Amino acid sequence: MKKLLNLKRDIRFEAKGDNEYKLTIYGGIGGFVFSRNSANSIREELAGVDAKKIHVHINSGGGSAFDGVAICNMLKQHKAEIIVHIDGWAASAASVIAMAGDRIIMPSNTMMMIHQASTIEYGNADVFEKTARDLRKIDAALSASYKGRFVGTDEELKQLLKDETWLTADEAVSLGFADEVAEEIEIDDTQEDEEQEEIENAKDDIVAKYAAQLNNPKPKEPTPAEPKQNMSKLFLNLK
């Protein structure tokens, strides 16, 4: 959380050319702490914009799930082609925003993270039980944001969310969460390298399964060969 709070927060909307715009979303998403990167701010930026293409550049560890869903839906509803570029990482709510892309491009040194909803609670057992029920409903809503792209089953998606899964660019493409692996890029805001403990989960098996399908598509059914024609008959028919 400390790392998330310390990230440079930046939202910018600027013209790139004729009918082409760039939307930059860096830092935490939504909430009173991250108010500048809220769904309302982005709604104001997009209001009245007549664009053919919007390039959305993301470098964010996430934040408010509901702001993430709202921003994703606003971008999906816009008539422009949405091209998402993951500049560093798209984690949690930021990965939900990324799902708005008609194309999602991840340089080879970037990452995406998806997980179940989480919160902080205080109270008695009844309060915690209600919070757990509410979180499961939020999980179901968040799953819907990924389903349109995920190539696997609902159960596999549920497992990946449960495992708090970190995906490289290649893994994201294999699972349908991205379309293209681009060359590495360097980003301006430097972030402390943090070693992450490798957690054994279902990710490797699921990625391997769909990477194999991506690299080895089903062979096409052979088309029946046309019968050979007698050349003398063909010559006679041309007269």
N, C-alpha and C positions, 0 to 999 in steps of 0.2 A: 504493500500500500504506500509506503514511504517513497519507493521508486516512482510509483504512478503519480503521486502528488508533486514530485520534483521535476517531472517532465515539462518541457517548454510547451505551453498551451498556445495554439495558434489556429485560427480559422480565417481563411482568406478566399475571396472569390474574385477572380480577375479574368479579363478578356485575353484570349491567346491569339485571336485572329477573327476572320469573318465567321460569325455564328459558332464560335468555338470558345469554351471557357474552361478555366482551371479552378477547382475547389480543393483547398488544402485543409485537411483535418488532422492536426497534430495534438497529442496530449489527451487528457481525460475527457470522457463523453458525459454531458448532461449533469443534472443535479445542481444544488446551490453552490457547491465548491467549484464546479467546472462550468459555470453559467455561460461563459462565452462560447463553449462548444456544445450548446444545447440544441435541441430540435427546433426550438423557437427561433434561435439566431439563424440557423440554416434555412428555415422557412422564409425569413425576411430576406436572406441573400438570394434565394431562388425566385422570389415573387416577381412576376412580370418578365422573367428572362426568356427570351426567344432564341434558343440555341439548337443547333443540329447535333453538337457533341459537347459533353461535359466530361472532362478528365478529373476524376476524384483521386487525390493523393492522400494516403492514410499512413500515419505512424502513431499508433495509439495502443495503450494497454487496456482500453475499455472504460467502463464506468456504469452509467445507468442503463439497464437493459431496455427500459421503456423508451428512453431517448434514442437508443440505437435502433429499435424497431421502427420508431416514427421517422427517423432520418432515412432508413432503408426504404420505407414505403413511399416517402416523398420523392426520392430519386427514381424509384420504379415507375411512379405515376407521371413523371415528367416526360414530355414527348421527345426529348433529346436522347441520343445514344449515350449511354453511361459507360465510360471506360474507367475501371478502377485500377489504380497502381498502388501496390503495397510497397511503400518506401523503406520501411524498417520492420515493423510488426503490426499485425491486426489481431488483437486478442480480445476475447470476451465480447462486449458490445460492439467493439470496432469490427470484429469479424462478421457480425450481423449486418452492419452497414455495407461491408464489402459485397455481400450477397446481392446487392442492388445492381451490380455490374452486368451489362450485356456482355462485356469482356472483362476478365480479371487477370491482371498481369503481375507476376511475382518475380522479381530478380532472384537469382539463385542463393543470395545470402540473406533472404528475408524469411519470416516465419508467420504462421497463423496459429491461433489457439482457440479452441472451443471447449466450453464446459457447462455444467449445470448452473442455474441461478444460485446466488448466495446472498446472505444478508446478516446483519447484526441484530440481535433481539435481547430483550430484558423482560423478565416476568416469571409467572408460575408455569406449571406443566401444561395447563390449558392453553396458555398463550403460545408456548412452543409447539404444541400439537397443531394449533391453527396455522402458525407460521409455516410448518412443514407442509401442510395441505396446500397452502397458498403457493409455496415454492414449486410444488409439483405441477400446479396449474401453469405457472410461469414457464417451467421447463417445457411443457407441451406447446405453449405459444412460441417459444424460441425455436423449438425443433422445426416448426412450420417454416421458419425463415431459411433453414438449410435444406429442407426436403426437395425444393425445386431444382437443386443442383447436385445433391448427393447421389452417387451412382449405386449405392448399396441398399440394404433393407432398413426398415424402421428400427429393428432390434439392433442392428450394427451401429446405426446413428446414435441410438440411446446409449450404447456401451461407450462409444467415443466421447460423448458428452459427460458421462459418469466418470470416465478416467481422466478428465481434464487433459485433453490431448493436444500436444504441440506438433505442428506439421511443418516440414520443410516445404519449399516451393514444389519440388518433384512429388512429394506425398500429396500435397493439396491438389495438384493436377490429376493425379491418379484417382482421387476420390471425387473429383468433379467440382471441388471448391475453388479452383482456379483454371484458367484456360491456357496460360502460356508462362513458361519460365524464361525470363530475360537475363541479360548479363548483369553482373553485380554492379550496384551503384553505391556511392558514399552519401550519407546524409549529414546535415549540418550539426544537429544536436548530438553531442557525444553522450553516450550512456555507459554507465559502469557495467563491465562484463560480469555476469553472474552465472556461476556454474549451477546447473540444474541437475538434481539427482534423477537418474533414469528410472522411471517407474515401469515395471512389467505390466503390460495391459494388452488389450486386444488389438491395438493399433497396427502393429507390425503384420499380423496375419491378415487384417482387413485390407491394408495398403497393398500387400503382396498379391492378394487375390485380384484386386481391380487394376493394379499396374500390369499384371500379366494379360488381362483382357484388353487393356489399352494398347499394349505392344504387340499382341497376337490376336487381332480381330478374327472373327469366324470367317473361314474361307467361303467365297461365294459358290453357290451351286453351279456345277459345270453346265453350260448351255449345250443342248444336243447338237451334234455336228450336222450340217446340211448335207443331204445326199449328193454325191458327185453326179454331175450331169454328163451325159454322153455328148462329146464335142461335135460328132458328126450330125446328131439330131439338132443340136443348138444352131449349127451352121445352116441347116436346111430351114429352120424356123425363121432365120433372119432374112431369107429371100422374100 
